[in-house]
């Protein structure tokens, strides 16, 4: 919704304002939404955050605050939104709580995530499948 490319850049700026060290960002990819709800195409990208990083739950909390600051309203599941920030991986950490699932549970199923992630971190390993991001993308 709104200016999609500007929202991505504002999200990266929000990460820097939240004292994250943004070390790399992927290109921007335009993709079809994964939803049954009629909506425009999405723009997707991936950012890598460097050390020092707070604990995964704190990272997720900061990402949610950035979404809120950019006008994200969670009224329709998988519906149109200004921004959607996901924590995909946090090293080898696994988390299975209502607040935070790590690695992201559908990461390996989504080309719109794997393509930009493979661009900046092709040799990163999925902690559950033990495959690199490049391998996951090739098998998709």
C-alpha positions as CSV (number, residue, x, y, z in Angstrom):
1,X,0.0,0.0,0.0
2,X,1.0,3.6,-0.5
3,X,4.5,4.1,-2.0
4,X,5.9,0.6,-1.8
5,X,9.5,1.3,-2.6
6,X,9.6,4.3,-0.2
7,X,8.1,2.0,2.5
8,X,11.0,-0.4,2.0
9,X,13.6,2.3,2.3
10,X,11.8,3.8,5.4
11,X,11.9,0.3,7.0
12,X,15.6,0.1,6.4
13,X,16.0,3.6,7.9
14,X,13.8,2.5,10.8
15,X,16.1,-0.4,11.4
16,X,19.1,1.9,11.6
17,X,17.2,4.3,13.9
18,X,16.4,1.2,16.1
19,X,20.2,0.8,16.4
20,X,20.5,-2.1,14.1
21,X,23.7,-2.3,12.0
22,X,22.3,-2.9,8.5
23,X,25.3,-4.6,6.7
24,X,23.7,-5.6,3.4
25,X,20.4,-5.2,1.5
26,X,19.2,-7.1,-1.5
27,X,17.7,-5.8,-4.7
28,X,14.0,-5.1,-4.6
29,X,11.8,-7.8,-6.2
30,X,8.3,-7.4,-7.4
31,X,6.1,-10.4,-6.8
32,X,2.5,-11.6,-6.8
33,X,0.9,-11.7,-3.3
34,X,0.5,-15.1,-1.7
35,X,-3.1,-14.6,-0.7
36,X,-6.6,-15.2,-1.9
37,X,-7.4,-11.5,-1.3
38,X,-7.3,-9.2,-4.3
39,X,-4.4,-6.8,-3.9
40,X,-1.6,-5.2,-5.9
41,X,1.8,-6.8,-6.4
42,X,4.3,-6.7,-3.5
43,X,7.8,-5.4,-3.4
44,X,10.2,-7.6,-1.4
45,X,13.8,-7.3,-0.2
46,X,16.0,-8.7,2.5
47,X,18.3,-6.9,4.9
48,X,21.2,-8.4,6.8
49,X,21.7,-7.1,10.3
50,X,25.2,-7.3,11.8
51,X,26.5,-7.5,15.4
52,X,25.9,-6.5,18.0
53,X,22.3,-7.7,17.9
54,X,19.9,-7.9,20.8
55,X,18.2,-11.2,21.6
56,X,15.9,-12.5,18.9
57,X,12.7,-11.5,20.8
58,X,14.0,-8.0,21.1
59,X,14.9,-7.9,17.4
60,X,11.3,-8.9,16.6
61,X,9.8,-6.4,19.0
62,X,11.8,-3.6,17.3
63,X,10.7,-4.8,13.9
64,X,7.1,-4.7,15.0
65,X,7.5,-1.1,16.3
66,X,9.0,-0.1,12.9
67,X,5.9,-1.7,11.2
68,X,3.6,0.3,13.5
69,X,5.5,3.5,12.9
70,X,5.0,3.0,9.1
71,X,1.3,2.6,9.5
72,X,1.0,-1.2,9.5
73,X,-2.5,-2.3,10.6
74,X,-3.2,-6.0,11.2
75,X,-6.9,-6.1,10.4
76,X,-7.0,-8.7,7.5
77,X,-4.8,-11.7,7.6
78,X,-2.6,-11.7,4.5
79,X,-4.3,-8.5,3.3
80,X,-2.8,-5.3,1.9
81,X,-0.3,-3.6,4.2
82,X,2.2,-0.8,4.2
83,X,5.1,-3.1,5.3
84,X,5.7,-6.6,6.6
85,X,8.9,-7.2,8.5
86,X,9.9,-10.8,9.3
87,X,12.8,-12.1,11.2
88,X,13.9,-15.0,8.9
89,X,17.0,-16.3,10.5
90,X,19.1,-15.6,13.6
91,X,22.2,-17.7,13.2
92,X,21.4,-21.3,14.3
93,X,18.8,-20.2,16.8
94,X,15.4,-21.9,16.8
95,X,12.4,-20.5,18.5
96,X,8.9,-22.0,18.6
97,X,6.7,-19.5,20.5
98,X,3.6,-17.6,19.5
99,X,5.6,-14.4,19.4
100,X,8.6,-15.7,17.4
101,X,9.1,-18.7,15.1
102,X,12.8,-19.1,14.0
103,X,13.7,-19.9,11.4
104,X,10.7,-18.4,9.7
105,X,8.4,-21.4,9.2
106,X,7.7,-20.8,5.5
107,X,11.1,-19.5,4.5
108,X,11.9,-22.6,2.5
109,X,8.6,-22.5,0.6
110,X,8.7,-18.9,-0.6
111,X,10.7,-17.8,-3.7
112,X,10.0,-14.2,-2.9
113,X,12.0,-14.6,0.3
114,X,14.7,-17.1,-1.0
115,X,15.7,-15.1,-4.1
116,X,16.6,-11.9,-2.3
117,X,18.1,-13.9,0.6
118,X,20.2,-15.9,-1.8
119,X,21.4,-12.7,-3.4
120,X,23.0,-11.5,-0.1
121,X,23.6,-14.7,1.8
122,X,23.7,-17.7,-0.5
123,X,25.8,-19.8,1.8
124,X,23.8,-19.1,5.0
125,X,22.5,-22.4,6.4
126,X,18.9,-23.1,7.4
127,X,19.3,-24.4,11.0
128,X,16.6,-27.1,10.6
129,X,17.2,-28.4,7.0
130,X,21.0,-27.9,7.1
131,X,20.8,-26.7,3.5
132,X,22.2,-23.4,2.2
133,X,19.8,-20.8,1.0
134,X,21.1,-21.4,-2.5
135,X,20.3,-25.1,-2.2
136,X,16.8,-24.3,-0.9
137,X,16.2,-22.0,-3.8
138,X,17.4,-24.5,-6.3
139,X,15.0,-27.2,-4.8
140,X,12.0,-24.9,-4.8
